Amino acid sequence: MKITGIKLYTISSGDTGARGASMGESQYWGGGWQAQTLIANPMSVYPEYSKVRSSWMGPGQDPFAIEIETDKGITGQCVNYGGGAFACAVIENHFKRFLIGQDPFNIEMIWDQMNRSTLPYGLGGITNMAMAGVDLALYDLVSKYLNIPVYKFLGGKTKNSIPCYATIHPDNASYWKNRGFMGVKIAAPWGAESGLDGVKKMEKLIANLRSDLGDNMEIMIDCYLSWDIEFTTRLAQRVQDYDVKWFEDPLQNGWATKQNAFLRDQLGAIQLATGNLEYHYKAFHDIISNEATDIIQPEIQWAGGITAVRRIAAMAKPYDMQVIPHGASVYNYHFVMSNTNSAYAEFLTTGEGKELHPIFDTIIGEPLPVNGHITLDETKPGFGVELNREKLIPYND
């Protein structure tokens, strides 16, 4: 079997109609509450961009889709919610030479060639999103050829179903209390830009969450690179009694080793989760080997795909460190199902954030949690999903 063609697509609109960064409408996570509400972020220091993330997001945070064709008529597919037309350009103008005529089972070699060839200009961001699209489409393709699910190709089941936590808007906590999820994660509305007032508001928000959710659900806080050491430690001291499980990515990416190691020691019972916006496996090596986090959170669709995340998971295993992929997608679920040190997964609420809804409307057949657990159909080969072609726009270089 040989690869004969690559098809690339941008996406016509998000779940709520967002058309993309070029139109001033972020498609990030479908353009739902994550892009439209107050969430602390790296741009919060600039008042004109602080209130709504879609006001500053660029085309690197738009989705794209890839389809890899073979001479056997079997195709592999992936929809990546990051990279957009930029990632398509990298694949079309660079990675395509490593794919056409190649045996799709040579995933490791193809990944290594993409990685090495982008070292002069890559090491993260768009290039790793492009690599992830290719990598995930290859896993889909070869698993379809073998007529097995991807998780079986990766080593089989390590659990019968995957417990999930739900990422929600804090105003919607009551909608998710009794639906079987192990906990909820909220996106912090306030960060270091708001000083002591923000610390007090976060303390009140966390107190209200614990009151609303009771004592049997975990609470996690996504800080989205918008806190600093002072903000994080002051808040940690104030909320120890509310049994917060973790603070996620409080510091900017690139600071993760020294500053995170220090910060981890200051958080008391609160764990530190890191890695959402680290991209290259070498960065994860620094974090893991320096024990600069409690939970490592690579984003499979941003960090280079399953090939990269399997490397990261192997580095974490000697430290008995949980590898909980950031974000929610069928790609994450197949990895978590096959990995022994991935005890649970994230389910992201989209749209208005009050009901169960597929993460992507560009994918058909994505599994949804039942009583807070994801189960994968072992009769569906590959990732078990198909492209929603009504949403696809052929990429033109």
C-alpha positions as CSV (number, residue, x, y, z in Angstrom):
1,M,0.0,0.0,0.0
2,K,1.3,3.4,-1.0
3,I,0.2,6.9,-0.3
4,T,-1.0,8.5,-3.6
5,G,-2.6,11.8,-2.6
6,I,-3.3,14.4,0.1
7,K,-6.4,16.5,0.3
8,L,-6.6,19.5,2.6
9,Y,-9.5,21.5,3.8
10,T,-10.4,24.6,5.8
11,I,-13.8,24.6,7.6
12,S,-16.8,26.7,6.5
13,S,-18.1,27.6,9.9
14,G,-18.0,26.7,13.6
15,D,-20.8,25.2,15.6
16,T,-22.2,28.7,16.3
17,G,-21.6,30.0,12.8
18,A,-18.1,31.5,13.3
19,R,-16.4,31.8,9.9
20,G,-12.8,32.1,10.9
21,A,-10.1,34.6,11.9
22,S,-9.9,36.2,8.5
23,M,-13.6,37.3,9.0
24,G,-13.0,38.4,12.6
25,E,-14.9,35.4,13.9
26,S,-12.8,32.8,15.8
27,Q,-13.7,29.2,15.1
28,Y,-11.8,28.1,18.2
29,W,-13.7,25.1,19.6
30,G,-16.5,25.8,17.2
31,G,-16.9,29.5,18.1
32,G,-18.9,28.7,21.3
33,W,-18.7,30.0,24.8
34,Q,-14.9,29.5,24.9
35,A,-14.4,32.2,22.3
36,Q,-17.2,34.5,23.3
37,T,-17.1,35.0,27.1
38,L,-14.7,36.6,29.6
39,I,-11.8,34.2,30.1
40,A,-8.4,35.3,31.4
41,N,-5.8,34.8,28.7
42,P,-2.3,36.0,27.6
43,M,-3.8,39.1,26.1
44,S,-5.8,40.2,29.2
45,V,-3.1,42.8,30.0
46,Y,-4.5,44.8,27.1
47,P,-8.0,46.1,28.0
48,E,-9.1,46.3,24.4
49,Y,-8.6,42.6,23.9
50,S,-9.3,41.3,27.4
51,K,-13.1,40.7,27.4
52,V,-13.6,38.3,24.5
53,R,-10.9,35.9,23.1
54,S,-12.2,36.1,19.6
55,S,-11.1,39.7,19.5
56,W,-7.4,38.7,19.2
57,M,-7.3,35.1,18.0
58,G,-5.7,34.5,14.6
59,P,-5.9,31.9,11.8
60,G,-3.5,29.6,13.6
61,Q,-6.4,28.8,15.9
62,D,-8.8,28.0,13.1
63,P,-9.4,24.3,12.3
64,F,-8.4,22.3,9.2
65,A,-8.9,18.8,7.9
66,I,-6.7,16.4,6.1
67,E,-7.4,13.2,4.1
68,I,-4.6,10.8,3.0
69,E,-5.4,8.6,0.0
70,T,-3.8,5.3,-1.0
71,D,-3.6,3.0,-4.0
72,K,-5.7,0.5,-2.1
73,G,-8.6,2.9,-1.9
74,I,-8.3,3.3,1.9
75,T,-8.1,6.8,3.3
76,G,-7.1,8.2,6.6
77,Q,-8.7,11.4,8.0
78,C,-8.2,14.0,10.7
79,V,-9.9,17.2,11.7
80,N,-7.5,19.4,13.8
81,Y,-9.0,22.4,15.7
82,G,-5.7,24.2,15.4
83,G,-3.5,25.3,12.5
84,G,-6.0,26.5,9.9
85,A,-4.8,27.4,6.5
86,F,-1.2,27.9,7.9
87,A,-1.0,24.2,8.7
88,C,-2.4,23.3,5.3
89,A,0.4,25.4,3.7
90,V,3.0,23.5,5.7
91,I,1.6,20.2,4.6
92,E,1.1,21.1,1.0
93,N,4.4,22.8,0.4
94,H,6.7,20.8,2.7
95,F,5.4,17.6,4.3
96,K,3.8,16.3,1.1
97,R,7.2,15.2,-0.2
98,F,7.6,12.8,2.7
99,L,4.1,11.2,2.1
100,I,3.5,10.6,-1.6
101,G,4.7,7.1,-2.6
102,Q,5.4,6.2,1.1
103,D,4.1,3.1,2.9
104,P,1.6,4.6,5.4
105,F,2.7,2.1,8.0
106,N,6.0,3.9,8.3
107,I,4.5,6.4,10.7
108,E,7.6,6.7,12.9
109,M,9.9,7.5,10.0
110,I,7.4,9.9,8.4
111,W,7.1,11.7,11.8
112,D,10.8,11.9,12.2
113,Q,11.3,13.3,8.7
114,M,8.6,16.0,9.4
115,N,10.2,16.8,12.8
116,R,13.8,17.0,11.5
117,S,12.9,19.0,8.4
118,T,11.1,21.7,10.5
119,L,13.9,22.1,13.1
120,P,15.2,25.2,11.3
121,Y,11.9,27.0,11.5
122,G,9.5,24.9,13.7
123,L,9.7,23.4,17.2
124,G,6.1,24.1,17.9
125,G,2.9,25.9,17.1
126,I,1.7,25.7,13.5
127,T,4.4,23.1,12.4
128,N,3.4,20.7,15.2
129,M,-0.3,21.2,14.5
130,A,0.4,20.3,10.8
131,M,2.5,17.3,12.0
132,A,-0.4,16.2,14.2
133,G,-2.9,16.3,11.4
134,V,-0.7,14.1,9.2
135,D,0.1,11.7,12.1
136,L,-3.5,11.2,13.2
137,A,-4.7,10.7,9.7
138,L,-2.0,8.0,9.3
139,Y,-3.1,6.2,12.4
140,D,-6.6,6.3,11.1
141,L,-5.6,4.9,7.8
142,V,-3.5,2.0,8.9
143,S,-6.0,1.0,11.6
144,K,-8.7,1.0,8.9
145,Y,-6.5,-1.2,6.7
146,L,-6.2,-3.7,9.6
147,N,-9.9,-3.3,10.4
148,I,-9.3,-2.5,14.0
149,P,-9.8,0.6,16.2
150,V,-6.8,2.9,16.7
151,Y,-6.6,2.0,20.4
152,K,-6.0,-1.7,19.5
153,F,-3.2,-0.7,17.1
154,L,-1.7,1.2,20.1
155,G,-1.8,-1.8,22.4
156,G,-5.4,-2.4,23.2
157,K,-7.7,-1.5,26.1
158,T,-6.4,-0.5,29.6
159,K,-9.9,0.2,30.8
160,N,-13.4,-0.7,29.8
161,S,-14.6,2.9,29.7
162,I,-13.0,6.3,30.2
163,P,-14.1,8.5,33.1
164,C,-14.4,12.1,32.1
165,Y,-14.4,15.5,33.7
166,A,-16.4,18.3,32.0
167,T,-14.9,21.7,31.0
168,I,-17.7,24.2,31.5
169,H,-18.5,27.8,31.9
170,P,-18.8,28.5,35.7
171,D,-22.3,29.8,35.3
172,N,-23.3,26.4,34.1
173,A,-22.1,24.3,37.0
174,S,-25.6,23.3,38.1
175,Y,-26.2,21.7,34.7
176,W,-23.3,19.2,35.3
177,K,-23.6,18.2,38.9
178,N,-25.5,14.9,38.6
179,R,-24.5,13.7,35.2
180,G,-21.8,11.1,36.1
181,F,-18.7,13.2,35.5
182,M,-15.9,12.9,37.9
183,G,-15.6,16.7,38.2
184,V,-15.6,20.0,36.3
185,K,-13.0,22.4,35.0
186,I,-13.7,26.1,34.6
187,A,-11.8,28.7,32.6
188,A,-10.7,31.4,35.0
189,P,-12.3,34.7,34.2
190,W,-9.6,36.7,36.0
191,G,-5.8,36.6,36.1
192,A,-2.8,38.6,37.1
193,E,-4.0,41.7,35.2
194,S,-6.7,42.1,37.8
195,G,-4.5,42.0,40.8
196,L,-5.9,41.6,44.3
197,D,-9.4,42.2,43.1
198,G,-9.0,39.2,40.7
199,V,-7.7,37.0,43.5
200,K,-10.8,37.9,45.6
201,K,-13.1,37.2,42.7
202,M,-11.5,33.9,42.0
203,E,-11.7,32.9,45.6
204,K,-15.4,33.7,45.7
205,L,-16.0,31.9,42.4
206,I,-14.2,28.7,43.7
207,A,-16.2,28.9,46.9
208,N,-19.4,29.1,45.0
209,L,-18.4,26.2,42.8
210,R,-17.7,24.0,45.8
211,S,-21.1,24.9,47.3
212,D,-22.9,24.3,44.0
213,L,-21.2,20.9,43.3
214,G,-21.0,19.5,46.8
215,D,-18.1,17.4,48.1
216,N,-18.1,14.5,45.6
217,M,-16.9,16.3,42.4
218,E,-13.4,17.5,41.6
219,I,-12.8,21.1,40.7
220,M,-10.0,22.1,38.3
221,I,-9.1,25.6,37.2
222,D,-7.7,26.4,33.7
223,C,-5.6,29.5,34.0
224,Y,-4.6,29.7,30.3
225,L,-1.2,31.3,30.8
226,S,-2.7,34.3,32.4
227,W,-1.5,34.1,36.0
228,D,1.9,34.7,37.6
229,I,3.6,33.3,40.7
230,E,2.2,36.0,43.0
231,F,-1.4,35.6,41.8
232,T,-1.2,31.8,41.9
233,T,0.3,31.5,45.3
234,R,-2.0,34.1,46.9
235,L,-5.1,32.4,45.5
236,A,-3.8,28.9,46.5
237,Q,-3.5,30.0,50.1
238,R,-7.1,31.3,50.1
239,V,-8.7,28.2,48.6
240,Q,-7.1,25.3,50.3
241,D,-10.3,24.5,52.2
242,Y,-12.3,24.0,48.9
243,D,-10.4,20.9,47.8
244,V,-9.3,22.2,44.3
245,K,-7.6,19.4,42.4
246,W,-5.4,21.4,40.1
247,F,-4.4,24.8,38.6
248,E,-3.7,24.3,34.9
249,D,-1.0,26.3,33.0
250,P,-0.9,29.3,35.3
251,L,2.4,30.5,33.9
252,Q,3.3,31.3,30.3
253,N,4.6,28.4,28.2
254,G,8.4,28.4,28.1
255,W,8.7,29.1,31.8
256,A,7.6,25.6,32.8
257,T,10.8,24.1,34.3
258,K,12.3,26.5,36.9
259,Q,9.3,28.6,37.7
260,N,6.9,25.7,37.7
261,A,9.1,23.6,39.9
262,F,9.1,26.5,42.4
263,L,5.4,27.1,42.1
264,R,4.5,23.4,42.5
265,D,6.1,23.5,46.0
266,Q,4.0,26.5,47.0
267,L,0.5,25.1,46.1
268,G,-0.1,22.9,49.1
269,A,-2.7,20.3,48.3
270,I,-3.5,21.8,44.9
271,Q,-1.8,20.0,42.0
272,L,-0.1,21.7,39.1
273,A,-1.1,20.6,35.6
274,T,1.1,21.7,32.7
275,G,1.5,21.2,29.0
276,N,-1.5,22.5,27.1
277,L,0.6,25.0,25.2
278,E,3.9,23.3,25.1
279,Y,4.5,21.8,21.7
280,H,7.7,19.8,21.2
281,Y,8.5,16.6,23.1
282,K,11.8,18.1,24.2
283,A,10.0,20.8,26.1
284,F,8.0,18.0,27.9
285,H,11.2,16.2,28.7
286,D,12.4,19.3,30.6
287,I,9.2,19.5,32.5
288,I,9.0,15.8,33.4
289,S,12.6,15.2,34.2
290,N,12.7,18.2,36.5
291,E,9.5,17.1,38.2
292,A,8.1,20.6,37.4
293,T,4.5,19.4,37.4
294,D,2.1,16.9,38.9
295,I,0.0,16.1,35.8
296,I,1.3,16.5,32.2
297,Q,-1.2,17.6,29.6
298,P,0.0,17.4,26.0
299,E,-2.5,18.5,23.4
300,I,-2.5,15.6,20.9
301,Q,-3.6,17.8,18.0
302,W,-1.0,20.5,18.8
303,A,2.0,18.6,20.1
304,G,2.6,16.5,17.0
305,G,0.0,13.8,17.2
306,I,-0.1,10.3,18.8
307,T,3.5,9.6,17.8
308,A,4.7,12.5,19.9
309,V,2.4,12.0,22.8
310,R,3.4,8.3,23.1
311,R,7.0,9.6,23.5
312,I,5.8,12.0,26.2
313,A,3.9,9.3,28.0
314,A,6.9,7.0,28.0
315,M,9.0,9.8,29.7
316,A,6.3,10.3,32.3
317,K,5.8,6.7,33.2
318,P,8.9,6.3,35.4
319,Y,7.7,9.2,37.5
320,D,4.2,7.6,37.8
321,M,2.9,10.9,36.4
322,Q,-0.6,11.0,34.9
323,V,-0.8,11.9,31.2
324,I,-4.2,13.6,30.7
325,P,-4.3,15.0,27.1
326,H,-5.7,18.5,27.1
327,G,-8.8,19.1,25.1
328,A,-11.5,16.7,24.1
329,S,-11.7,14.6,20.9
330,V,-12.0,11.1,19.7
331,Y,-8.2,11.2,19.1
332,N,-7.6,11.8,22.8
333,Y,-10.0,9.0,23.7
334,H,-8.2,6.3,21.7
335,F,-4.9,7.3,23.3
336,V,-6.3,7.4,26.8
337,M,-8.0,4.0,26.3
338,S,-4.6,2.5,25.4
339,N,-2.4,4.2,28.0
340,T,-2.0,2.9,31.5
341,N,-1.0,6.2,33.1
342,S,-4.0,8.1,31.6
343,A,-6.7,7.5,34.2
344,Y,-9.4,9.8,32.7
345,A,-10.0,12.3,29.9
346,E,-11.5,15.8,29.3
347,F,-14.9,16.4,27.8
348,L,-15.3,19.9,26.6
349,T,-18.8,21.5,26.5
350,T,-19.3,23.5,23.3
351,G,-21.9,25.9,22.0
352,E,-23.8,27.4,25.0
353,G,-22.2,24.7,27.2
354,K,-25.3,23.3,28.8
355,E,-25.8,20.0,27.0
356,L,-23.9,17.1,25.6
357,H,-22.8,18.0,22.1
358,P,-20.1,16.6,19.8
359,I,-16.9,18.5,20.1
360,F,-16.7,19.0,16.3
361,D,-19.6,19.4,13.9
362,T,-17.0,18.7,11.2
363,I,-16.8,15.1,12.4
364,I,-19.6,12.5,12.1
365,G,-19.9,9.7,14.7
366,E,-17.8,11.2,17.6
367,P,-18.7,9.3,20.8
368,L,-20.4,11.2,23.6
369,P,-20.1,10.4,27.3
370,V,-22.8,8.3,28.9
371,N,-23.1,8.9,32.7
372,G,-19.8,10.7,32.4
373,H,-17.9,7.9,30.7
374,I,-16.7,7.4,27.1
375,T,-16.9,4.0,25.5
376,L,-15.3,3.2,22.2
377,D,-16.9,0.9,19.7
378,E,-14.5,-1.9,19.0
379,T,-16.3,-2.8,15.7
380,K,-15.4,0.6,14.2
381,P,-12.0,0.7,12.5
382,G,-9.7,3.7,12.7
383,F,-10.9,6.4,14.9
384,G,-14.5,5.4,14.0
385,V,-15.5,8.7,12.6
386,E,-16.0,10.3,9.2
387,L,-15.7,13.8,7.8
388,N,-18.8,16.0,7.5
389,R,-18.1,17.1,4.0
390,E,-20.8,19.8,4.0
391,K,-18.4,21.7,6.3
392,L,-15.3,21.3,4.2
393,I,-13.7,23.9,1.9
394,P,-10.9,22.6,-0.4
395,Y,-7.7,24.3,0.5
396,N,-6.2,26.4,-2.3
397,D,-2.5,27.2,-1.8
